[in-house]
Amino acid sequence: MKILVINAGSSSIKYQLFELAPFERVCCSGYVERIGEAIGQLVHRVIQKGGDREYTRELAVPDHQAGMALILDALTDREQGVIHNISEIEGVGHRVVHCGEAYSDAALINDAVFAAIQAHVPLAPLHNPPNLTGIEVARRLFREIPHVAVFDTAFHQTIPPHAYLYALPYDYYTTHRVRRYGFHGTSHKFITAEAAAYLDKPLAETCLISIHLGNGCSMAAVHDGCCVDTTMGMTPLEGLVMGTRCGDVDPALHAYLAEQTGQDIQQITNLMNKQSGLKGLCGTNDMRDIKERAATGDERANLALDVYCYRIKKYIGAYSAVLPDLDAIVFTAGVGQNVADVRARICAGMERIGIVLDESLNLQESHKARDIHAAYSPVKVLVIPTNEELQIARETQSVLQASA
């Protein structure tokens, strides 16, 4: 079974073509960027044993329709393509950021599902519109192929009311849908299944804390394979310190900053989303630069790392308190997988709750799942690469098989 995975943004489309049987592999991947600008770009990479082949085209890409047509041409190109025609694709999986409480699993896209995604645009005004555009265009080009929506919020729909409700008048929840939804759910779901397999435990008996650290950061508390809490809230701004997002702040801060600076709500929201976090603390959100500066004694870089890691440590403590058992904490995504110093700072001094890092194992580099805890650590510490695209492909396959 070949599954095409699409992630449509406001000015880009990322894609991967998977073959899921008889074994899982990526056939090709790529992206179209700078859609709507004078000159756009297609980068197409064919994955093969003898070495990947990549080619680039620069040309005007006026809209997503043109961008998707470029992808179709790349997939079926006589020299660079990986399929003869689109009939070889059995399903198209779409990343969709938000569908609120409407869906707790991936869904076969029909008019009702499309309308539900549209209805949640007010909750994800930056993400759902381009997701919808990608779906609309792809359904026109791949007309005879079933399409599946995989929602970032779906994995968190098992969070109980006492964890997702804000202490506001209850009518704000029933009327305006104000609650904590959580994001990065596709990554946390993938990591949970991979961790269960690595630990050789049934998914339904696996309890862990999943720590997704990239430019965006979030954590999930998982009990018996189901999410019971997560750090992001109604928007992706809540929770951890991130690359450019501040994470948790005093809710009265908007009013104070408006009064002190004369900025309006939108300007302050933009400040908290795009100029804060690591960037706000030390001037950059590039963890490689921050690490280098911290190593040379740069105080602001070290402070930024301290704030970043302290927030994660606090949430580990909080989630350890609410989980009845804890098999492992799992680091994933770009920073979580690759920055040993961040993992060391987070785990330092956590022996009291059963987390003991092995310094030498932590320093070893690998692209595979591995453990980095001391042999006597009651709680295991794992590093597992995430693969959201593969998770979308798997869920698409599952939906298609169930609907067959």
C-alpha positions as CSV (number, residue, x, y, z in Angstrom):
1,M,0.0,0.0,0.0
2,K,1.4,3.4,-1.0
3,I,0.2,6.4,1.0
4,L,0.9,10.0,0.1
5,V,1.3,12.3,3.2
6,I,0.7,16.0,2.8
7,N,1.3,18.9,5.2
8,A,0.0,22.1,3.7
9,G,1.1,25.5,5.2
10,S,0.3,29.0,4.2
11,S,3.1,29.2,1.6
12,S,4.4,25.7,1.4
13,I,3.5,22.1,0.9
14,K,5.5,19.2,2.4
15,Y,5.0,15.7,1.2
16,Q,6.2,12.1,1.6
17,L,5.2,9.0,-0.3
18,F,5.3,5.8,1.9
19,E,5.1,2.2,0.9
20,L,3.6,0.4,4.0
21,A,3.6,-3.2,2.8
22,P,5.3,-5.6,2.9
23,F,7.5,-3.3,5.0
24,E,7.5,0.4,5.8
25,R,9.7,2.6,3.7
26,V,9.8,6.1,2.3
27,C,9.8,6.2,-1.5
28,C,10.3,9.9,-1.8
29,S,9.9,13.2,0.0
30,G,10.0,16.9,-0.8
31,Y,8.4,20.3,-0.5
32,V,7.2,23.2,-2.5
33,E,8.0,26.6,-0.9
34,R,7.5,30.3,-1.4
35,I,4.0,29.7,-2.9
36,G,2.6,33.0,-4.1
37,E,6.0,34.8,-4.4
38,A,7.7,35.7,-7.6
39,I,9.9,32.6,-7.6
40,G,9.1,29.4,-5.8
41,Q,10.9,26.2,-5.4
42,L,10.3,22.5,-5.6
43,V,12.8,20.1,-3.9
44,H,12.1,16.4,-4.6
45,R,14.2,13.6,-3.1
46,V,14.1,10.0,-4.2
47,I,15.0,7.6,-1.4
48,Q,17.0,4.6,-2.5
49,K,19.6,2.2,-1.2
50,G,22.4,3.3,-3.5
51,G,22.1,6.9,-2.3
52,D,19.3,9.4,-2.4
53,R,18.7,11.4,-5.6
54,E,17.6,15.0,-5.3
55,Y,16.6,17.6,-7.8
56,T,15.4,21.2,-7.5
57,R,13.2,23.4,-9.7
58,E,12.9,27.1,-9.3
59,L,9.8,28.7,-10.9
60,A,6.7,30.7,-10.1
61,V,4.2,28.8,-8.0
62,P,1.2,31.1,-7.9
63,D,-1.0,29.1,-5.7
64,H,-1.4,25.7,-3.9
65,Q,-3.1,24.2,-7.0
66,A,0.1,24.9,-9.0
67,G,2.2,23.6,-6.1
68,M,0.2,20.3,-5.8
69,A,0.5,19.9,-9.6
70,L,4.3,20.2,-9.3
71,I,4.3,17.5,-6.7
72,L,2.1,15.2,-8.9
73,D,4.6,15.8,-11.8
74,A,7.5,15.0,-9.6
75,L,5.9,11.8,-8.4
76,T,5.3,10.5,-11.9
77,D,8.3,12.0,-13.7
78,R,9.9,9.5,-16.1
79,E,13.4,10.0,-14.7
80,Q,12.9,11.3,-11.1
81,G,9.5,9.8,-10.3
82,V,8.7,6.8,-8.1
83,I,5.3,5.8,-9.6
84,H,4.0,5.4,-13.1
85,N,0.7,7.0,-12.4
86,I,-1.4,8.2,-9.5
87,S,-3.5,5.0,-9.5
88,E,-0.6,3.4,-7.5
89,I,-1.4,5.7,-4.6
90,E,-4.1,4.1,-2.4
91,G,-4.7,7.0,0.0
92,V,-3.7,10.5,0.8
93,G,-3.2,11.5,4.5
94,H,-3.4,15.1,5.5
95,R,-2.0,16.7,8.6
96,V,-4.8,18.9,10.2
97,V,-3.9,20.9,13.3
98,H,-7.3,21.3,15.0
99,C,-10.6,19.7,15.1
100,G,-11.4,20.3,18.8
101,E,-13.7,17.7,20.3
102,A,-15.2,16.7,17.0
103,Y,-12.7,13.8,16.4
104,S,-10.6,11.6,18.6
105,D,-9.2,9.6,15.7
106,A,-8.3,10.1,12.1
107,A,-11.2,10.4,9.8
108,L,-12.0,9.7,6.1
109,I,-12.6,13.1,4.6
110,N,-16.1,13.8,3.3
111,D,-18.1,17.0,3.2
112,A,-19.0,16.7,7.0
113,V,-15.4,16.3,8.0
114,F,-14.3,19.2,5.8
115,A,-17.1,21.3,7.3
116,A,-15.9,20.3,10.8
117,I,-12.3,21.5,10.0
118,Q,-13.8,24.7,8.7
119,A,-15.8,25.2,11.9
120,H,-12.6,25.1,14.0
121,V,-10.8,27.8,12.0
122,P,-11.4,30.3,14.9
123,L,-9.5,28.0,17.2
124,A,-6.6,27.6,14.7
125,P,-6.7,30.6,12.4
126,L,-3.1,30.3,11.2
127,H,-3.1,26.5,10.6
128,N,-6.6,25.2,9.6
129,P,-7.1,27.5,6.6
130,P,-3.9,26.3,4.7
131,N,-4.7,22.7,5.8
132,L,-8.1,23.1,4.2
133,T,-6.6,24.6,1.1
134,G,-4.3,21.6,0.8
135,I,-7.2,19.2,1.2
136,E,-9.3,21.0,-1.3
137,V,-6.6,21.1,-4.0
138,A,-5.5,17.5,-3.4
139,R,-9.0,16.2,-3.6
140,R,-9.3,17.8,-7.0
141,L,-6.0,16.5,-8.3
142,F,-6.3,13.0,-6.7
143,R,-10.0,12.7,-7.4
144,E,-10.4,8.9,-7.3
145,I,-8.2,8.4,-4.2
146,P,-9.6,8.5,-0.6
147,H,-8.3,11.2,1.6
148,V,-7.9,11.0,5.4
149,A,-7.5,13.8,8.0
150,V,-5.1,13.1,10.9
151,F,-5.6,15.7,13.7
152,D,-2.9,17.0,15.9
153,T,-5.5,17.4,18.7
154,A,-6.9,13.9,18.5
155,F,-4.5,12.1,20.8
156,H,-5.3,14.5,23.6
157,Q,-9.0,13.8,23.5
158,T,-8.7,11.3,26.3
159,I,-7.6,14.0,28.7
160,P,-10.3,14.1,31.5
161,P,-12.3,17.3,32.2
162,H,-10.5,18.1,35.4
163,A,-7.3,18.4,33.4
164,Y,-8.6,20.2,30.3
165,L,-11.0,22.8,31.9
166,Y,-9.9,26.3,32.8
167,A,-11.4,27.7,36.0
168,L,-13.5,30.2,34.1
169,P,-17.3,30.5,34.1
170,Y,-18.5,27.2,32.7
171,D,-20.5,28.9,29.9
172,Y,-17.2,29.9,28.3
173,Y,-16.5,26.2,27.7
174,T,-20.0,25.3,26.5
175,T,-20.5,28.4,24.4
176,H,-17.1,29.5,23.2
177,R,-15.2,26.1,23.4
178,V,-12.6,27.5,25.8
179,R,-10.6,24.5,27.1
180,R,-7.2,23.0,26.8
181,Y,-6.8,21.0,23.6
182,G,-3.1,20.2,23.3
183,F,-1.0,19.9,20.1
184,H,1.8,17.7,18.7
185,G,-0.6,14.8,19.3
186,T,0.6,12.9,16.2
187,S,4.2,13.0,17.6
188,H,3.2,12.0,21.1
189,K,1.0,9.1,19.8
190,F,3.9,7.8,17.7
191,I,6.3,8.1,20.5
192,T,4.0,6.3,22.9
193,A,3.6,3.3,20.6
194,E,7.4,3.2,19.9
195,A,8.2,3.4,23.6
196,A,5.8,0.6,24.4
197,A,7.5,-1.6,21.8
198,Y,11.0,-0.6,23.0
199,L,10.0,-1.4,26.6
200,D,8.4,-4.7,25.4
201,K,5.1,-3.7,27.2
202,P,1.6,-3.8,25.9
203,L,0.5,-0.3,24.8
204,A,-2.5,-0.4,27.1
205,E,-0.1,-0.9,30.1
206,T,2.5,1.7,29.2
207,C,2.8,4.8,31.4
208,L,5.3,7.5,30.4
209,I,6.0,11.2,30.0
210,S,6.6,12.1,26.4
211,I,8.8,15.2,25.9
212,H,8.7,16.8,22.4
213,L,11.4,19.4,22.2
214,G,11.8,21.3,18.9
215,N,11.3,24.9,18.1
216,G,7.8,24.2,19.4
217,C,7.8,22.2,22.7
218,S,5.2,20.2,24.5
219,M,4.9,17.3,26.9
220,A,2.3,14.6,27.4
221,A,1.5,12.5,30.4
222,V,0.4,9.0,29.2
223,H,-1.4,6.5,31.4
224,D,-2.0,3.0,30.0
225,G,-1.3,4.2,26.5
226,C,-3.7,7.2,26.7
227,C,-3.0,10.9,27.1
228,V,-4.2,12.2,30.5
229,D,-2.5,15.7,30.4
230,T,-0.5,17.8,28.1
231,T,1.4,21.2,28.4
232,M,-0.1,23.1,25.5
233,G,-3.5,24.5,26.0
234,M,-6.2,26.1,24.0
235,T,-3.4,27.4,21.8
236,P,0.2,26.2,21.3
237,L,1.4,29.1,23.4
238,E,0.8,27.5,26.8
239,G,3.2,25.3,28.6
240,L,6.9,25.0,28.0
241,V,9.4,27.7,27.0
242,M,9.9,27.3,23.3
243,G,12.0,28.7,20.5
244,T,10.0,31.9,20.1
245,R,7.0,31.2,22.4
246,C,7.0,32.2,26.1
247,G,4.9,29.3,27.4
248,D,3.2,29.8,30.8
249,V,2.9,33.4,31.9
250,D,0.7,35.3,34.3
251,P,-2.7,35.8,32.5
252,A,-2.8,39.4,33.6
253,L,0.4,40.1,31.6
254,H,-1.5,41.1,28.5
255,A,-3.3,43.9,30.3
256,Y,-0.1,45.1,32.1
257,L,1.9,45.2,28.9
258,A,-0.9,47.0,27.0
259,E,-1.0,49.6,29.7
260,Q,2.8,50.0,29.9
261,T,3.7,49.9,26.3
262,G,0.6,51.0,24.4
263,Q,0.6,47.8,22.3
264,D,-2.8,46.2,21.5
265,I,-3.7,42.6,22.2
266,Q,-2.7,41.4,18.8
267,Q,0.8,43.0,19.1
268,I,1.3,41.5,22.5
269,T,0.1,38.1,21.3
270,N,2.6,38.3,18.4
271,L,5.3,39.3,20.9
272,M,4.6,36.2,23.0
273,N,4.4,33.8,20.0
274,K,7.3,35.1,17.8
275,Q,9.7,37.2,19.9
276,S,9.8,35.4,23.2
277,G,11.0,32.0,24.5
278,L,14.7,31.4,23.9
279,K,14.8,34.2,21.3
280,G,13.4,36.7,23.8
281,L,15.8,35.6,26.6
282,C,19.1,35.5,24.6
283,G,18.4,36.9,21.1
284,T,18.2,33.6,19.1
285,N,16.1,30.5,19.0
286,D,18.8,28.4,17.3
287,M,19.8,25.8,19.9
288,R,23.1,25.2,18.2
289,D,24.1,28.9,18.6
290,I,22.8,28.9,22.2
291,K,24.9,25.8,23.1
292,E,28.0,27.3,21.6
293,R,27.5,30.6,23.4
294,A,26.8,28.8,26.7
295,A,30.0,26.8,26.3
296,T,32.0,30.0,26.1
297,G,30.4,31.3,29.3
298,D,27.8,33.6,27.8
299,E,25.5,34.4,30.7
300,R,22.4,35.1,28.7
301,A,22.7,31.9,26.8
302,N,23.2,29.9,30.0
303,L,20.2,31.7,31.6
304,A,18.0,30.9,28.6
305,L,19.0,27.2,28.9
306,D,18.3,27.3,32.6
307,V,14.8,28.8,32.2
308,Y,14.1,26.3,29.3
309,C,15.2,23.2,31.2
310,Y,13.7,24.3,34.6
311,R,10.2,24.6,33.1
312,I,10.5,21.0,31.6
313,K,11.8,19.7,35.0
314,K,8.8,21.2,36.8
315,Y,6.4,19.5,34.4
316,I,8.1,16.2,34.8
317,G,7.6,16.6,38.6
318,A,3.9,17.5,38.1
319,Y,3.2,14.7,35.7
320,S,5.0,12.2,38.0
321,A,2.6,13.2,40.7
322,V,-0.5,12.7,38.7
323,L,0.5,9.4,37.0
324,P,-0.1,6.3,39.1
325,D,3.0,4.6,37.6
326,L,5.9,5.8,35.4
327,D,7.8,3.4,33.2
328,A,9.9,6.1,31.4
329,I,10.4,9.6,30.3
330,V,11.0,9.9,26.6
331,F,12.9,12.7,24.8
332,T,12.0,13.3,21.1
333,A,12.1,15.9,18.2
334,G,15.1,18.0,17.1
335,V,16.4,19.2,20.5
336,G,15.2,16.2,22.5
337,Q,16.9,13.8,20.2
338,N,20.1,15.6,19.6
339,V,21.1,17.9,22.4
340,A,22.7,15.9,25.2
341,D,23.4,19.0,27.4
342,V,19.7,19.8,27.5
343,R,18.8,16.3,28.5
344,A,21.5,16.4,31.2
345,R,20.3,19.7,32.6
346,I,16.7,18.5,32.8
347,C,17.5,15.2,34.5
348,A,20.0,16.6,37.0
349,G,18.9,16.2,40.6
350,M,15.8,14.1,39.8
351,E,17.1,11.0,41.6
352,R,14.4,11.5,44.3
353,I,11.7,10.7,41.8
354,G,13.6,7.8,40.3
355,I,15.2,9.4,37.3
356,V,19.0,8.8,37.0
357,L,20.9,9.5,33.8
358,D,23.9,7.7,32.6
359,E,26.3,10.5,31.5
360,S,28.2,8.4,29.0
361,L,25.1,6.9,27.4
362,N,23.6,10.4,27.2
363,L,26.6,11.6,25.2
364,Q,26.4,8.9,22.6
365,E,24.8,9.9,19.3
366,S,22.4,7.7,17.4
367,H,19.5,8.0,15.0
368,K,17.8,4.9,16.6
369,A,15.7,4.5,19.7
370,R,18.0,4.1,22.8
371,D,18.0,4.3,26.6
372,I,20.3,6.7,28.4
373,H,19.5,5.9,32.1
374,A,21.7,4.4,34.6
375,A,21.3,0.6,35.1
376,Y,19.8,1.2,38.6
377,S,17.4,4.0,37.6
378,P,13.8,3.1,38.6
379,V,12.5,5.2,35.8
380,K,13.9,4.6,32.3
381,V,15.1,7.5,30.2
382,L,14.7,7.0,26.5
383,V,15.5,8.9,23.3
384,I,13.2,7.9,20.5
385,P,13.2,9.7,17.1
386,T,9.7,10.9,16.2
387,N,8.2,10.4,12.8
388,E,4.9,12.3,12.4
389,E,4.7,11.6,8.7
390,L,4.9,7.9,9.2
391,Q,2.2,8.1,11.9
392,I,0.0,10.0,9.5
393,A,0.6,7.2,6.9
394,R,-0.2,4.5,9.4
395,E,-3.4,6.1,10.6
396,T,-4.4,6.7,7.0
397,Q,-3.9,3.0,6.2
398,S,-5.9,2.1,9.3
399,V,-8.8,4.3,8.3
400,L,-8.8,2.9,4.8
401,Q,-8.7,-0.7,5.9
402,A,-11.6,-0.1,8.4
403,S,-13.7,1.5,5.7
404,A,-13.0,-1.1,3.0
